[in-house]
């Protein structure tokens, strides 16, 4: 789980089987995926739970608890 505050433009890692939600539609990732954090909408209570991400060119919401900082194979952080 990511402990730092995410901002637009950050990369996050979502493991296989993570769920993404968008306008009443839910999709499950078929493989581990790097996602780009999208710009935050107007602040809401749920902002502590959800993170806006870009997946396949569209804005989705992912559970923050499912996201991780991306790492290289040697264990170092990406960027």
Residue, then its C-alpha position, 0 to 999 in steps of 0.5 A: x500500500x502507498x503511504x505517501x500522498x499521491x498527486x496527478x502524474x505519479x505512477x502507481x502499480x496495481x497488481x493482477x485482479x485489482x478492480x477499477x470502477x467508472x460510471x457504474x462499470x467495474x473492470x478487473x485487471x488481467x495482469x499487473x499494470x502501471x497506472x498514471x494518477x489522474x487529476x483529483x476531482x472536487x474533494x469528497x469524503x471518499x478521497x481517502x479511499x479512492x484514487x483516480x487513475x488513467x487506464x486505457x485512456x479513460x479515468x477510473x477509480x482504484x482503491x488506494x489500498x490496492x496500489x503500490x509504489x512501482x519498483x524495478x526488478x532489482x528492488x529500487x524505486x522507479x523514478 
